[in-house]
Amino acid sequence: MGGGIAPGRPRRSLDLTWLLAVLWIFAGTSAHAGDKPRARLLGVPFDGTPGPLNAITDVGAVEVGYTTLISGEGPLKVGTGPVRTGVTAILPRGHYDTLDKPVFAAGFSLNGNGEMTGMEWIEEGGFLEGPVMLTNTHSVGTVRDAVIKWRVAHGAADATGYWWSLPVVAETYDGYLNDVNGFHVKDEHVFHAIDSAAPGPVAEGAVGGGTGMICYEFKGGTGTASRRLDAKAGGYTVGVLVQANCGLRKQLTVAGVPVGREINVPAVWSEETGSIIIVVATDAPLLPHQLKRLARRATIGLARTGSVSGNGSGDIFLAFSTANRDAAGTEGTAKIEMLPNDRINPLFEATVQATEEAIINALVAAEPMTGRDGHRVPALPHDELRQVLRKYGRLKD
């Protein structure tokens, strides 16, 4: 995506639409970062050193925004609810440069029973152009089209005079709790998620696209974490954000402990189901082929939490680098930096560690939720989690 944006927040030329977005966000449904517990605060031991926020926004310029939609209860009435869904927006270079300054990127599909639009051009051209959006399965088209409308409203044609967009929109399925066929995600919700994106602490649990998600048969959703390398390894940062909706109870592993087998809470599923989207950001100067290697390492972090990536799972990962700011220029020869492959191992390790912690953070932050037809999903009980970790000698008091 080419075109320019004035410094600071983008102009809101769709004022009426934006106002409708605000009205659609029900009171009490948009959790704020900092008001939810995190796994480290419960004493869960993790390897590696996190950034100051322990979030994807520790990677400079990255911003995250949400629209969370929660309304109604009782029997499902398609088109009315209950509604348990939303949209997450990740802006790789914030509002100022996300359209003008594409980032090197690459994707990896561990199991492809899912969707991430725009991946063909990323694989071909090596750049992510615009935001990354996360939502529910049946809202992918709406979100994709809305991103194009947002881009037209806030930018201009590219340097060659063309208007074109191939937005990146990924999904996981929330139909157990949400009226997924009611198509409750609208344009204004997408605009709000993008326009409200900000640096700083990131809300977790049942927020944004993760609102109606289930992870290891506990309430899941959005989680994030980061790792900062030491100076000898370059001092780079890796940040991860997940939309976690995968796994069976018996599979759940926390800090190497079979937590899911130790906690006696009624199960939700009878067989492997669900999906997970993992977005990896870094400020290390990596090229697309190296970022694909980073995206693959998210698989190991997911496996550490117990997932086997079943047949019905859409486990799709995307990695991008905020380095090489001017690599997508249209004139002359682009000058780029690349970290030698012999120095990439610390970034692999950081990706694995941050992915594992982001998934556990999603579980820890989530609260019990009752959705359509009275379907209830329990939260991971914190006291029992600590008891199990203590039993196996893994609690960090």
N, C-alpha and C positions, 0 to 999 in steps of 0.2 A: 504494500500500500504506500503510495507516495502522498504528497500534499503536505501543507503546513498547518501548524497549530500555534496560536499565540502562546507566549510564556504563561506558565501557571495552569490553572484548571481550564479545560476547553469551554468555549462559549456554549451556553445552553440555548440554542436556537429553537429547541423544541420545549419551550417553557410549559405549555399546557400538558404535554405528555409527561414531562418530569414531575409536575404537580400531581398528576394521576398516580405516578409511581409511588410518591410519598404516601398518598392516601391508601394505597394498596398494601403497605407494609403494616401489618396489624400490630397494635401496641403489645409490647412484651415478647415479640417473636424474634427480634434481631438481637442475638446475644452479643455482648460487647467483650472484646478481648480483655483478659485480666479478671473476669468474674467467674471463671471456671477453673477447677483444679487441673494440674498437669501431672504427668506420670512421675517426673523427677521429684515433685513436691510430696508424692506419696512414698518416696524412697525407692522407686524402681531404679535399679542400677543400669546405666547405659555406658558404652564405651565412647571415647572421643570428647572433644571440647566444643560445646555449642557456641554460636555467636551470642551477642548480648540479648537478643530477643528469642533465641532458639526458634526461629521462624524463617520462612522463605524470604521475608523482607529484610533479613540480614544481608542479602545480596543487594548491593547498592542500586537504587533506582526502581527496584521491583515494588509494585503496589498491588494490593488485594482489596476487592470490594464484593459486597453481597447484596442480594435481595432474598429475604426469607419469607415464605408464605405459609402461614398456619391458620386454618379456620375450620370450623364445623366439627361435628362428631356424630357418631351413630352409623346407621346403614348407609352404604354407598348409594349416591344418586349422581350418576354420571353428568358432569357439567356443573354440579353444585358442590360436591365434596363428599367426605372431608378432604381438605387440602393439606398436604404435608410435603412441600417441595420448594424449589427456589433456583437461584442462579448464582454462580461464583465467577468473578472476573479476575484474571491475573494479567497485569500490564507489565511487560518485561522492562520497559524503560520509563515507566510512569506516564502521566498524561502528556507531558511536553514532547516526548520523543518516540513514543510507541509506534506512531504511524510513520514518522519520517526516518527513523533509524532502525531498520530490521536487525534482528539478531541471528547469528548462526544457530542452527537447531537441527535436531534429528530425533526420530521416533523409533520405538521398538514395540512389537506386539508379542507378548508372551502367550496369550490365547485370544483369538480374534472374534469372540462372540460379543462384539460391542462395536462402538463407533467413535472415531475421532476424525472429523472432517478436515480437509485441507492438507492431509498428510502426503498426498501424492506430489504436490508441488514442493513441500519441504524436503522430501526425499530427492526430488529432481534438482531443485535449485539451491537447497542448503540453508534457506533463510525462513524464519518465522516473521511474518509481516502482520503486526497487529496484536490484539489481546488473545489470551487463551481463556475459553469459556467452558464452564462445567455446569451440567444440568441433568434433568431426568431423560430417560430414553425417548419418550414421545414428544419432547420439546426441542430436540436438536434442530429441526428445520426452522422453527420459530426463532430460536436464538441466533442461528446462522443469518437469517434474513435481517434480523434486527441489528446485528453487528454491522452489516452493510449499510443500513439506514443511518446508523450512528456515524459511521465513517464518512458518508456523504454529507451529513449535517455538520461535521466538525473538521473536515479536511478539504482537500482539493484534489484535482486529477494529479496523476503521477508526473514525473519529469518529462515524459514523452507525450503527455496530454490525454492519456487513457484513464478512464474510470474502470477499475476492476478490483475485485476482492475475492479471496478464497479463505474465509475465516476458519479458525481452528475451534471446533466445538466438540467436546467429549461428553459422554453420558454414562450413568449407571442407573439401574432400574429401581424405582421406589413404589411400585404398584401394590405391594403388600400393605402399605400404610397410606398411600396417596391415591387420589382419583386421577390416575395417570392418563386415562382417556378423556378427561375433562379439559385438557389443554389450558391449564390455569396460568402458565407462564406466558406473559404478553410482552410486546415490544417495550412498554414502559418499565417493566421489571429488568430487562436487559440494560436499558439506558441507565437506570438507577445503579445497577451493580457496577457498571463501568465508571459512571460519573462520581460515585462515592468511593472508588478505590483510593487507597491511601497507603503510605509507608507506615512503619510502626508495628505494634502488636497485632496479631491476627486472631480473630475469634475462631473457636473450634467447636466441634460437636455438631448439633443439629442446626446448622446455619447454611445459607446459600444452597448450592446444588446438593449438599450433603444432608439436607433437612430430613428427608424420609428414608435414609439409608440404614442398612443393617449389616453389622460386621461380626463374624463368628457367632451369630445368633444373639448378640447383644446389640443394643442401639449403637450405631456407628455414625459415620458422617465425615466431616472435614477435620483434618489434622495436619500439623506442620511441625518442622524441626529444622535445625541447621547444624553445620559443623564448620569450625574455623581451623585451618591448618596452621601449624607453627611457622615461624619465619623461615626456618631452614627448608621447609617444603613450599615456600612461596607466599605464605600468609593468606592464601585464597580462601574464599567462603563457598560452601555448597549449601543450598537451601532446598527443601522438599515440601510440597503440599500434596496431600492425598485426598481423594474422595473415596472413602472406604466402605465397601458394600459386599464383602466377600467372606467365604469360609464357613465351616461348620464348628460348632461349639467344641467338639472333642479335639479339634486341630489347634486351638488357640494356645500359643506359647508366648510367655512373657519372660524376658531375661533368661531364656533357656529352660524355664519351668513350665510343665504341662498344666497351665492354669485352667484351661477349659475342661479338663477331665476331673479337676478337683472341686469345682464350684457346681453345686447342685441347684440349677435353675432350669425351669421348663424350657425345652428346645422349641425352635421356631420351624426349622426345616427337617425333612427326612432324607434329603440327599444334597450333594454339593450344588451350590447355586451362587448367584451374585457376581459382582465385578469390582474392579478397582482401577481408578485412574491415578497415575503418579506423575507429577510435574517436578522436574529437577532443574534448578537454576544455579548458575555459578558465575563468578566474575573472573575465573581463570580463562586465559586466551586459548580456547579449544576450537578446532575446526569441526565441520559437521561429522566427519568420519570418527573423530574422537568423542564427540557428543553422543553418537550412537553407542559407543562402548560404555559411556557413562549411563545412558538409559538402560542398557542391558543389566548393569549392576544393581539397578533398583529391584530386579528379580530376586537377588540374594537377600536384600532387606525384607522383602515381602515373605520370602521363605522362612526367615528367622522368626516370624510371627506365626508360622504354622501352615500357611496356605500351600495347597498342591496345584492350584490353578486348574480347576476342573473343566470339563467339557463345556459347561454352560456359562463359563466366566469370561467376561471381557476385560482382560488385564492388559491395558495399553498405556505406554509410558512415553513421555516427551522430555527431552533435555535441551536447554538453551544456555548460551553464554552471553553476558552483557559486555564482554570485552570487544575489541575491534569495532569501535563505534562507527567508523566511516567505511566499513568494508563493502557496503552495498551501494557505493557511489556509481554514477552512470557515465562518468567521464574519466579518461586517463587510466592509469594503473593503480589499483587499490593496494595499499601497503598494509599488511596484516602481520600480527604476531601469532606464534603457535608455541604452545608448551611442548617440549620434546616428549615423545612417548615414554622414554625412560624415566620421566618425572611424573607420570600420571597415576601411579599406584596410590599415593595418598588421597587423590580425588576419588578413586574407586572406593577406597575404604570409607571415606566421608559420606559418599552416596549411600552405601549399604547401611551405615549407622543412622544417618538422618531419616532414611526411609523407614527403618524399623521403629524408630522413636515416634515418627509422625503418625504411624498407624496406631500405636498404643495411646498416643495423645488423643486421637479421635475417639477411642473407646473410653478413655478416662473422663473426657469432657462431656460426653453424651449423657443425657438424662433419659429415664423411661419415657416411652411415648405410646399413646393409644391413637390409632388411626381409623381407617375405614372399616366398617363392620365390626367395630370393637377389637380389632387386631391390636394386641399389646406386645411390645417388645421391651424386655427389661434392660436396664443399664448394667454395665459391669460393676458389681458391688465393690467399693473401695476397701472396706474393712476385710472382706474375704480375700480380696487380691493380696493385701498385705499379709494376712495369715498364711496364705499358701506360699508366698515368697519367703516368709520367715521359716516355715516348715522345711523348705529346701535350702535354707542358709543363704538366701539371695536378697534379703531385705536390707536396704541401706538406711539405717536409722540415723 
